[in-house]
Amino acid sequence: MKLHFYGGARWVTGSNYLLETQKTKILVDCGLFQGGRDARKMNQQEFSYDPSQVEAVLVTHAHIDHIGRLPYLVKKGFKGKIFATKPTKDFVKAMLFDAEEINYEISRTTGKEPFYNRLDVKKTLELFQGIDYKEKIKLNNEISFCFRDAGHVLGSAIIEVWAEDRKIVFSGDLGNPPVPILRPTEFIKEADYVLVESTYGDRIHEDKKKRKDLLENVIENVAAQKGVLLLPSFALERTQEVLYELNELVENHCIPQMPIFLDSPLAIKLTEIYQKYPEYFNQKADDLIKSGDDIFKFPGFKMTRTATESKQINQVNPPKIILAGSGMSTGGRILHHEIQYLSDPKNTLLIVCYQVPGTLGRKILDGAKTVRIFGQEIPVKLQIKAIGGYSAHADQKTLCYWVRQMKDSLKKVFVVHGEEGPAMALSQYIEDHLGLPTQVPEIGQVVEL
């Protein structure tokens, strides 16, 4: 049995792993590479395997770095089944159509053909099959699998795969508990091999209990300066998590009342999907809903769907809060707000999402004095704040603790889905603390299991 690493190896995006038995090939994830021109080139490269020979794709969750190349896979000949949890299946539809629009806009500006189109997205969606957590699926006589709750985003999954008398666990992206709305990450008790993500494999997050206090402080400072709080946010999960905490701060009168805008058509669609699946919520969120509290509706909050509504935000006097995508400032409406507000020192940009190297968000976070947006040089004079506690990814200690639960049965740990530095740091940490053999594979590497 062979395991091929075609993405998410010494790279924090582009998750794509191929498991090959004697007669069957399956993929776990088929994600988009993110992070500038190099990533765009990688996205348009031919696959290193024949998509028509792949029997199934198992999807851990709906973030674009895990699903973004699925339509390209279909375009190149994949005709098998795609398995995901039911919320993930719904999220994927919105995410892929949004990605296709962005892909089209990039192709228009670069003069290059888009590497897939809306028809490819539609064909991809027809192949999806929604399954429940803990439902063991027999794909064929060689391979069975089961999804477990990863606690990363609604419907996110850890995937257990049984093949040729061995068990391989794919962590996907693991959550950073305790998390508003979501249930905690499940533990797996035994496996022969595990692939564990390492996005934050070299650091420890700040205390989760402090993050709402930090958010409150930032908002109070913005209000005192009569400024604008820009909050670039991932449309899936981070937006809903921040809204949940804003709801608590507003309804408990912890912050001055001011207009709060969710300026992201995609995030609005995804928030509506969240509301379809309360059975996936944790007990606290479930109790709030049963008490009559709409956790995504509170005084001063407005969802702006149209471009006209988005432009009208500029006419609203500060203080005000604007949540908009994308979370790394690589596209979407946040760019228009950054053109408007980056140059005013009374304003604040709050980073609550991971910023991939090469993205505009990472440049701002690293202290760039000016940035180029839509061909304009924009001075960066506003205050930059970051709250690491909002990360949806587990940190070094949490990742190691999750692996520890399988310690007695593991033959090897593959450290994946992280930049080289964090991946190597987590690898060393696991070896030092658990005494397990680890490997940090490179893209294109193949290992025999």
Secondary structure, 3 states (H helix, E strand, C coil): CEEEEEECCCCCCCCEEEEECCCCEEEECCCCCCCCHHHHHHHCCCCCCCHHHCCEEECCCCCHHHHCCHHHHHHCCCCCEEEEEHHHHHHHHHHHHHHHHHHHHHHHHHCCCCCCCHHHHHHHHHCEEEECCCCCEECCCCEEEEEEECCCCCCCEEEEEEECCEEEEECCCCCCCCCCCECCCCCCCCCCEEEEECCECCCCCCCHHHHHHHHHHHHHHHHHCCCEEEEECCCCCHHHHHHHHHHHHHHCCCCCCCCEEEECHHHHHHHHHHCCCHHHECHHHHHHHHCCCCCCCCCCEEECCCHHHHHHHHHCCCCEEEEECCCCCCCCCHHHHHHHHCCCCCCEEEECCCCCCCCHHHHHHCCCCEEEECCEEEECCCEEEECHHHCCCCEHHHHHHHHHCCCCCCCEEEEECCCHHHHHHHHHHHHHHHCCCEECCCCCCEEEC
